Every structure is written in C-alpha cells, then in structure tokens.
Amino acid sequence: MVNSVIAGLTSGGGYALLGLCVVLTYRLVAVVNFAMTAVGAMGAFVMVSLTDEGMNVWPALLIGALSAALLSGLLGAALVRWFAGHRERTKAAVTVALFVALSAIGLRLFGGTSTGAHRFPNPFGDPVFTVGSVVVPQSVLVSLAFAVLITLAVGLLLTRTRIGLKLQALSERPSTAEVVGIPAPRLAVGVWAGVGAITMLVIVLVAPRLGGDFGTLSGLISTALAVAMVGAFRSLPLTLVGGLILGCLEGMSSALDSIQKYQGVVPFLVILVLLWWRSRREVWDTAHSR
C-alpha cells in the first residue's frame, strides 16, 4: 500500500500541475480549456517520434515543448481573434471541438491502444532515496517540486508584479484592458503558449506510468478538470492539494484488486461529489440567508 501511495504521488504532482494549468487559463484568459491535454499530448508524441529516430532525449524534449507551445499559442490566437467577445460557455465549447479534432488527428498520426503504445523515455526514473522498503524515484520529487514552484511563483506573479495586474485585468475586463493600453492579445497568446509547454512537460512526466497511447494521455483532461474543481477554478493552493489527493487515491485503488479496474472512474467521482456538495451548500446558504 505504501508503494502504491508513493507511486500515486508521482501522478499526483502531475495531476496538480494539469489542474493548475486549467486554473491559470481560466483566471488569466477566462477560458476553460478542454483542448489542453490534447495539445500537450501532441508535443509529447513529437518528442517520442524524435527519440525513436535516435535523437537525444533532452533536445527532443525541448522541441516537443516548443511545438506544444506553438500549437497552443495558435489556438489561443484564434480564440482571441474570433471569440474574444463571446461568453465563457461559447469559448469552452470551441475548445471541446478543438479537443475532438486534435484527438482524431493524434490517433491517426500516433495510433491508440489497439495499435500499441509508444515507449516514453523516463529521464527522472532513477531512485533518489529509500524509505523503509519503498524506493522513491526522481519523478516524485520533480513533480512535487514543479507543482509547488508553479503555485508559489504564479501567486507572487499575480499579486506582486505589474505583469500580474495586467493579466488579471485581461481576465476580468479584456476590452477595457486593451483600451487603457494593455496588450491584451499578446498577453493572452503568451498565456496559451506557456500553458501548452507546461502541459507537454507534465504529460511526459506521467506517461511512463500511465501508458504511451495518445488516447489515454489526451484524456487526462477529465482528471485536470476534477483537480481544478477542488480549487473552484480559482485557488492555486487548493488545486495543488487536490492533485496530490487524487494521485494518492488512484495509487491506493491500484493496490486493491477488487477496484483496480475501476480506478479510471476516480476523477469522475470527484467531479460528481464536488458538484453535489457545492449545490447543497448553495441551497443551504440560500435557506440560511432567509
């Protein structure tokens, strides 16, 4: 069981990062980006294709991250250009359509589970130390450190810097922000590109454990949304905690034979429980105010 929890922390750090990317996109450009993991998976498979051809993993990783950033930036530019004045639900629907399109393209280019999973390199698979009989690999520390760093850095960026204030203005009043001289389109595209690169890196980090087929990795958007809901799409610390908890729950469920085959349902259960709890809380708050 302890081994499973440690293994779950590796995925938990990655899930936290994916949830943070969802929250960042929502807070900074007011879009729930359903296409995020499909874009990251595209970049990850660009990297794998290069390593399969004999390229060293580190330059291939850089090229994959840049390709994901470019693709995400192009999608962001399209939304800014044609859907900037639309409601949040409309922009979310557009990203759902993009997810479907990118998933179809990715499955065509890289195949799915029926055609065999790709073997992802694991540059952080070496052990760091041992706790009792449990070997802790580098991937656990890297994912946790990256998640904590993103949480702290973004929190400071948004509250202590001019660029952070501009980004918040971009999210809350994009048209007004542009009128007062804030380069709204460039900032929005920059946010999209940054989120695309981070998502690609996270997918590369968790792919050795989850499997190397495009469908599974692009489908991580359900997990990312579940984690983001823990933080109500606003709180970075709660999103971080939610990712770690979800990873540990998944790790523990994998150690129990009776529920192992149902562990993919965990994100959906989290979403359902949170929706039920929040709806009950709203009803209670309304009744209490009366």
QUIKADA-V953706 format. One record per residue. N is the residue number from 1. RES is the residue in one small letter. PSI is psi in whole degrees, -180 to 180 (none if undefined). OMEGA is omega in whole degrees, -180 to 180 (999 if undefined). D_FIRST is the distance of its C-alpha to the first C-alpha in Angstrom with 1 decimal. Layout:
# QUIKADA-V953706
N/RES/PSI/OMEGA/D_FIRST ; N/RES/PSI/OMEGA/D_FIRST
This chain:
# QUIKADA-V953706
1/m/-42/179/0.0 ; 2/v/-42/177/3.8 ; 3/n/-40/-179/5.4 ; 4/s/-38/178/5.0 ; 5/v/-42/178/6.3 ; 6/i/-44/177/8.8 ; 7/a/-37/178/9.8 ; 8/g/-29/178/10.3 ; 9/l/-34/176/12.5 ; 10/t/-50/177/14.7 ; 11/s/-36/-179/15.5 ; 12/g/-42/176/15.7 ; 13/g/-40/177/18.4 ; 14/g/-42/178/20.2 ; 15/y/-40/177/20.0 ; 16/a/-42/179/21.4 ; 17/l/-42/177/24.2 ; 18/l/-43/177/25.1 ; 19/g/-39/178/25.3 ; 20/l/-38/178/27.4 ; 21/c/-39/176/29.7 ; 22/v/-46/-179/30.3 ; 23/v/-42/-179/31.1 ; 24/l/-46/180/33.4 ; 25/t/-39/-180/35.3 ; 26/y/-44/-177/35.8 ; 27/r/-32/-173/36.9 ; 28/l/-32/180/39.1 ; 29/v/8/174/40.7 ; 30/a/44/178/40.0 ; 31/v/131/168/38.4 ; 32/v/107/-168/35.1 ; 33/n/93/178/34.5 ; 34/f/-19/-177/33.0 ; 35/a/0/-171/34.1 ; 36/m/-51/-176/32.0 ; 37/t/-29/175/29.2 ; 38/a/-39/176/31.8 ; 39/v/-45/178/33.8 ; 40/g/-40/178/30.9 ; 41/a/-36/176/30.0 ; 42/m/-49/179/33.7 ; 43/g/-39/180/33.6 ; 44/a/-39/-179/30.4 ; 45/f/-24/169/32.1 ; 46/v/-44/178/35.3 ; 47/m/-47/-178/33.3 ; 48/v/-39/178/31.8 ; 49/s/-38/179/35.3 ; 50/l/-41/178/36.8 ; 51/t/-33/176/34.3 ; 52/d/-28/178/34.9 ; 53/e/0/175/38.5 ; 54/g/2/180/37.9 ; 55/m/146/176/37.8 ; 56/n/147/-172/35.8 ; 57/v/-34/-174/32.5 ; 58/w/-48/174/33.6 ; 59/p/-33/177/36.9 ; 60/a/-38/177/35.4 ; 61/l/-42/179/32.8 ; 62/l/-44/179/35.7 ; 63/i/-40/178/37.7 ; 64/g/-42/179/34.9 ; 65/a/-41/179/34.4 ; 66/l/-38/179/38.2 ; 67/s/-39/177/38.5 ; 68/a/-40/178/35.9 ; 69/a/-42/180/37.7 ; 70/l/-47/-180/41.0 ; 71/l/-45/179/40.0 ; 72/s/-40/178/38.4 ; 73/g/-39/178/41.5 ; 74/l/-41/177/43.8 ; 75/l/-41/177/42.0 ; 76/g/-41/179/42.3 ; 77/a/-38/178/45.9 ; 78/a/-43/179/46.6 ; 79/l/-40/178/45.1 ; 80/v/-41/-175/47.1 ; 81/r/-43/-171/50.2 ; 82/w/-15/-174/50.2 ; 83/f/16/-176/48.0 ; 84/a/-36/-177/48.2 ; 85/g/5/-177/50.2 ; 86/h/167/180/48.1 ; 87/r/163/-179/45.8 ; 88/e/-38/-178/42.0 ; 89/r/-35/178/41.4 ; 90/t/-46/179/43.8 ; 91/k/-37/177/42.1 ; 92/a/-40/179/38.7 ; 93/a/-37/178/40.2 ; 94/v/-42/180/41.6 ; 95/t/-29/174/38.2 ; 96/v/-45/178/36.9 ; 97/a/-40/178/39.8 ; 98/l/-38/177/39.0 ; 99/f/-46/180/35.4 ; 100/v/-45/-179/36.7 ; 101/a/-47/-179/39.3 ; 102/l/-36/178/37.0 ; 103/s/-43/179/34.4 ; 104/a/-43/179/37.3 ; 105/i/-45/-179/38.6 ; 106/g/-42/178/35.3 ; 107/l/-35/178/34.6 ; 108/r/-41/-177/38.1 ; 109/l/-41/-170/37.9 ; 110/f/-6/177/34.5 ; 111/g/169/179/33.5 ; 112/g/-157/-177/30.5 ; 113/t/-31/-178/28.0 ; 114/s/-24/-180/30.9 ; 115/t/3/177/32.5 ; 116/g/136/-180/29.4 ; 117/a/150/176/27.1 ; 118/h/151/179/28.3 ; 119/r/114/180/26.6 ; 120/f/137/173/25.9 ; 121/p/151/-178/26.3 ; 122/n/81/-176/23.4 ; 123/p/-13/-179/25.4 ; 124/f/31/-178/22.4 ; 125/g/-9/-178/20.1 ; 126/d/145/179/21.0 ; 127/p/147/179/18.7 ; 128/v/-52/177/19.8 ; 129/f/174/-178/18.2 ; 130/t/132/175/15.4 ; 131/v/103/-173/13.4 ; 132/g/-117/177/12.9 ; 133/s/7/-176/11.5 ; 134/v/122/177/10.2 ; 135/v/123/-179/13.1 ; 136/v/115/-180/14.1 ; 137/p/167/178/16.6 ; 138/q/-32/-175/19.7 ; 139/s/-33/178/18.8 ; 140/v/-50/-178/16.4 ; 141/l/-39/-179/19.3 ; 142/v/-47/-178/21.9 ; 143/s/-43/180/20.5 ; 144/l/-44/-179/19.8 ; 145/a/-41/180/23.2 ; 146/f/-43/-180/25.0 ; 147/a/-45/179/23.8 ; 148/v/-41/-180/24.9 ; 149/l/-45/179/28.1 ; 150/i/-43/-179/29.0 ; 151/t/-49/-178/28.5 ; 152/l/-45/-176/30.7 ; 153/a/-44/-179/33.2 ; 154/v/-39/177/33.9 ; 155/g/-44/178/34.2 ; 156/l/-39/-180/36.8 ; 157/l/-44/-175/38.5 ; 158/l/-27/-174/39.1 ; 159/t/-19/-172/40.3 ; 160/r/-2/-175/42.1 ; 161/t/158/178/43.8 ; 162/r/-39/-180/46.7 ; 163/i/-34/177/44.8 ; 164/g/-42/177/42.1 ; 165/l/-38/178/44.8 ; 166/k/-40/180/46.3 ; 167/l/-40/178/43.1 ; 168/q/-39/176/42.7 ; 169/a/-37/178/46.3 ; 170/l/-40/-179/45.7 ; 171/s/-43/-172/43.0 ; 172/e/-40/-178/45.0 ; 173/r/74/-175/48.5 ; 174/p/-41/-179/48.6 ; 175/s/-41/178/52.3 ; 176/t/-40/180/53.4 ; 177/a/-40/-179/51.4 ; 178/e/-35/180/53.3 ; 179/v/-39/-178/56.6 ; 180/v/8/172/56.2 ; 181/g/3/178/55.5 ; 182/i/126/-178/51.7 ; 183/p/76/-172/51.0 ; 184/a/-49/-178/48.8 ; 185/p/-44/-179/48.5 ; 186/r/-41/178/47.7 ; 187/l/-42/-180/45.0 ; 188/a/-45/179/43.4 ; 189/v/-38/177/43.4 ; 190/g/-41/177/41.9 ; 191/v/-46/179/39.0 ; 192/w/-45/-179/38.4 ; 193/a/-44/179/38.6 ; 194/g/-43/179/36.2 ; 195/v/-38/178/33.6 ; 196/g/-44/180/34.0 ; 197/a/-43/-180/33.5 ; 198/i/-41/180/30.3 ; 199/t/-40/178/28.9 ; 200/m/-44/-180/29.6 ; 201/l/-39/179/27.9 ; 202/v/-43/-180/24.7 ; 203/i/-39/176/24.7 ; 204/v/-35/-178/25.2 ; 205/l/-40/-176/22.2 ; 206/v/-14/-176/19.8 ; 207/a/-41/-180/21.7 ; 208/p/-28/-180/20.2 ; 209/r/-34/-174/16.7 ; 210/l/-15/-177/18.3 ; 211/g/157/-172/21.2 ; 212/g/37/175/24.7 ; 213/d/147/-172/26.8 ; 214/f/-41/-177/28.9 ; 215/g/-43/180/28.3 ; 216/t/-44/-175/24.5 ; 217/l/-41/178/25.0 ; 218/s/-27/179/28.0 ; 219/g/-2/177/26.3 ; 220/l/-6/179/23.9 ; 221/i/-31/178/26.7 ; 222/s/-40/177/25.2 ; 223/t/-43/180/22.1 ; 224/a/-41/180/24.4 ; 225/l/-38/177/26.5 ; 226/a/-43/179/23.7 ; 227/v/-42/180/22.8 ; 228/a/-32/179/26.5 ; 229/m/-29/176/27.0 ; 230/v/-39/177/24.7 ; 231/g/12/179/27.3 ; 232/a/30/180/30.1 ; 233/f/18/-178/31.2 ; 234/r/-44/-171/32.6 ; 235/s/118/177/30.2 ; 236/l/-46/179/28.6 ; 237/p/-42/179/26.4 ; 238/l/-34/176/25.0 ; 239/t/-42/177/24.5 ; 240/l/-49/-180/22.5 ; 241/v/-41/180/20.3 ; 242/g/-40/178/20.0 ; 243/g/-43/180/18.9 ; 244/l/-42/179/16.0 ; 245/i/-44/-180/14.9 ; 246/l/-40/178/15.3 ; 247/g/-42/179/13.3 ; 248/c/-40/177/10.3 ; 249/l/-41/179/10.9 ; 250/e/-41/178/11.4 ; 251/g/-43/179/8.2 ; 252/m/-38/180/6.3 ; 253/s/-30/179/9.2 ; 254/s/-20/180/9.1 ; 255/a/-9/-179/6.2 ; 256/l/112/-175/8.6 ; 257/d/-33/-175/11.8 ; 258/s/-26/-178/14.1 ; 259/i/5/-176/13.8 ; 260/q/-42/-176/12.8 ; 261/k/-8/179/16.5 ; 262/y/10/-173/17.1 ; 263/q/-21/177/14.9 ; 264/g/-14/-180/18.2 ; 265/v/-15/-175/19.6 ; 266/v/-48/180/17.5 ; 267/p/-39/-179/20.2 ; 268/f/-36/176/22.9 ; 269/l/-40/177/21.5 ; 270/v/-45/180/21.3 ; 271/i/-47/-179/24.9 ; 272/l/-44/-180/26.1 ; 273/v/-43/-179/24.7 ; 274/l/-41/178/26.2 ; 275/l/-43/179/29.5 ; 276/w/-46/-177/29.7 ; 277/w/-42/-179/29.0 ; 278/r/-37/177/31.5 ; 279/s/-39/177/34.1 ; 280/r/-39/-180/33.8 ; 281/r/-39/178/34.2 ; 282/e/-41/178/37.2 ; 283/v/-43/-180/38.8 ; 284/w/-43/180/38.2 ; 285/d/-39/179/39.6 ; 286/t/-43/179/42.6 ; 287/a/-39/-179/43.3 ; 288/h/-36/-179/42.9 ; 289/s/-24/180/45.4 ; 290/r/none/999/47.9
